[in-house]
Amino acid sequence: MLRPITYTRLKNIALFYLERYDASSYKLKTVLQRRIQKNIMQGDIVPPEVSEWIQTIVAECAALGYVNDSRYAENQARYLSEHGKSARFIQQKLANAGIPEQTIQDVLNQQTDYDRAKIFAHKKHLGSDYQKDMAKLARAGFSYEIAKQILTSGA
């Protein structure tokens, strides 16, 4: 059986998670809520003020700089861009992490989709079959114009 949920226990869970992973405030809330659900499933009685605790813990972590949504968005966007992911893919990934739309747009403007498509084409060794390569680029979220530019330029 799991240990009972207390404010201190919940805060330790949050800090332990943040030691290992960079997270948005939404992601941290989700992790804590899942932990509470796990305790409920094991038959533990959870105090009614637990949702207030989560809000307080996330706010404390944000005030201390452990959680920073803009830093998280920049790191994720850079990582995904380096792996050849499209702007659409990055936008969806960040939106699912609870990042505000304006922050997402600011981060996406740092690199063009053409550059991301070049990286994708290089990683996937595109250039042998035009139709199949166009389909791969389309499924990866790149526009028709960008896919055509990449494949006709021989990148």
C-alpha positions as CSV (number, residue, x, y, z in Angstrom):
1,M,0.0,0.0,0.0
2,L,1.2,3.5,-0.8
3,R,2.0,6.0,1.9
4,P,-0.9,8.4,2.7
5,I,-1.0,11.8,0.8
6,T,0.0,14.8,2.9
7,Y,1.1,18.2,1.8
8,T,4.8,17.4,2.5
9,R,4.5,14.1,0.7
10,L,3.0,15.7,-2.3
11,K,5.6,18.4,-2.4
12,N,8.4,15.8,-2.2
13,I,6.8,14.0,-5.1
14,A,6.8,17.2,-7.1
15,L,10.5,18.0,-6.2
16,F,11.6,14.5,-7.0
17,Y,9.9,14.6,-10.4
18,L,11.4,18.0,-11.2
19,E,14.9,16.7,-10.3
20,R,14.6,14.3,-13.1
21,Y,12.5,16.1,-15.7
22,D,11.9,19.6,-17.0
23,A,8.2,20.2,-16.9
24,S,5.5,22.8,-17.5
25,S,3.2,23.9,-14.7
26,Y,0.4,21.9,-16.4
27,K,2.5,18.8,-16.6
28,L,3.5,19.0,-12.9
29,K,-0.2,19.4,-12.0
30,T,-1.0,16.3,-14.1
31,V,1.8,14.3,-12.4
32,L,0.5,15.2,-9.0
33,Q,-3.1,14.4,-9.9
34,R,-2.1,11.1,-11.3
35,R,-0.3,10.3,-8.0
36,I,-3.4,11.1,-6.1
37,Q,-5.5,8.9,-8.4
38,K,-3.1,6.1,-7.8
39,N,-3.6,6.5,-4.0
40,I,-7.3,6.5,-4.4
41,M,-7.2,3.4,-6.5
42,Q,-5.3,1.7,-3.7
43,G,-8.0,2.6,-1.3
44,D,-6.3,5.5,0.4
45,I,-8.5,8.3,1.8
46,V,-7.3,11.6,0.3
47,P,-7.9,14.9,2.1
48,P,-10.4,17.2,0.4
49,E,-8.0,20.1,0.3
50,V,-5.6,18.2,-1.9
51,S,-6.4,20.3,-5.0
52,E,-5.5,23.5,-3.1
53,W,-2.2,21.8,-2.2
54,I,-1.4,21.1,-5.8
55,Q,-2.1,24.7,-6.8
56,T,0.2,25.9,-3.9
57,I,3.0,23.5,-4.7
58,V,3.0,24.4,-8.4
59,A,3.0,28.1,-7.5
60,E,5.9,27.6,-5.1
61,C,7.9,25.6,-7.7
62,A,7.2,28.4,-10.3
63,A,8.3,31.1,-7.8
64,L,11.5,29.2,-7.1
65,G,12.2,28.8,-10.8
66,Y,11.9,25.0,-10.8
67,V,8.9,25.3,-13.2
68,N,9.1,27.8,-16.1
69,D,6.8,27.4,-19.0
70,S,8.7,29.6,-21.4
71,R,12.0,27.8,-20.6
72,Y,10.3,24.5,-21.0
73,A,8.8,25.6,-24.4
74,E,12.2,26.8,-25.7
75,N,13.9,23.6,-24.7
76,Q,11.3,21.4,-26.2
77,A,11.1,23.4,-29.4
78,R,14.9,23.3,-29.8
79,Y,15.1,19.6,-29.1
80,L,12.2,18.8,-31.5
81,S,13.6,21.1,-34.2
82,E,17.0,19.5,-34.0
83,H,15.2,16.2,-34.6
84,G,13.4,17.5,-37.8
85,K,9.9,17.9,-36.4
86,S,7.6,20.3,-38.1
87,A,6.2,23.5,-36.6
88,R,2.7,21.8,-36.5
89,F,4.1,18.9,-34.5
90,I,5.9,21.2,-32.1
91,Q,2.9,23.4,-31.7
92,Q,0.7,20.4,-30.9
93,K,3.2,19.0,-28.5
94,L,3.6,22.3,-26.6
95,A,-0.2,22.9,-26.6
96,N,-0.7,19.4,-25.0
97,A,1.8,20.4,-22.3
98,G,-0.3,23.4,-21.4
99,I,1.9,26.1,-22.9
100,P,0.1,29.4,-23.8
101,E,-0.4,30.0,-27.5
102,Q,1.6,33.3,-27.5
103,T,4.6,31.5,-26.0
104,I,4.4,28.8,-28.6
105,Q,4.3,31.3,-31.4
106,D,7.3,33.2,-29.9
107,V,9.3,30.0,-29.7
108,L,8.4,28.7,-33.2
109,N,9.5,32.0,-34.8
110,Q,13.1,31.2,-33.9
111,Q,13.6,28.7,-36.7
112,T,11.9,28.2,-40.1
113,D,10.0,25.1,-41.1
114,Y,12.3,24.9,-44.1
115,D,15.3,24.3,-41.8
116,R,13.3,21.7,-39.9
117,A,12.3,19.9,-43.1
118,K,16.0,19.9,-44.3
119,I,16.9,18.1,-41.1
120,F,14.1,15.7,-41.4
121,A,15.0,14.9,-45.1
122,H,18.6,14.3,-44.1
123,K,17.7,12.0,-41.2
124,K,15.3,10.0,-43.3
125,H,17.6,9.9,-46.3
126,L,15.0,11.3,-48.6
127,G,15.6,11.8,-52.3
128,S,15.2,8.4,-54.0
129,D,11.4,8.3,-54.6
130,Y,9.7,11.6,-55.1
131,Q,6.1,10.5,-54.4
132,K,7.0,8.5,-51.3
133,D,9.3,11.2,-50.0
134,M,6.5,13.8,-50.5
135,A,4.2,11.6,-48.5
136,K,6.7,11.2,-45.7
137,L,7.2,15.0,-45.5
138,A,3.4,15.5,-45.5
139,R,2.8,13.0,-42.7
140,A,5.5,14.7,-40.7
141,G,3.5,17.9,-40.9
142,F,5.4,19.9,-43.5
143,S,3.5,21.9,-46.1
144,Y,3.4,21.0,-49.8
145,E,5.5,24.0,-50.8
146,I,8.2,23.2,-48.3
147,A,8.3,19.5,-49.2
148,K,8.5,20.4,-52.9
149,Q,11.4,22.9,-52.2
150,I,13.3,20.3,-50.2
151,L,12.9,17.5,-52.7
152,T,13.7,19.6,-55.8
153,S,16.7,21.3,-54.2
154,G,18.3,18.0,-53.5
155,A,18.7,18.7,-49.8
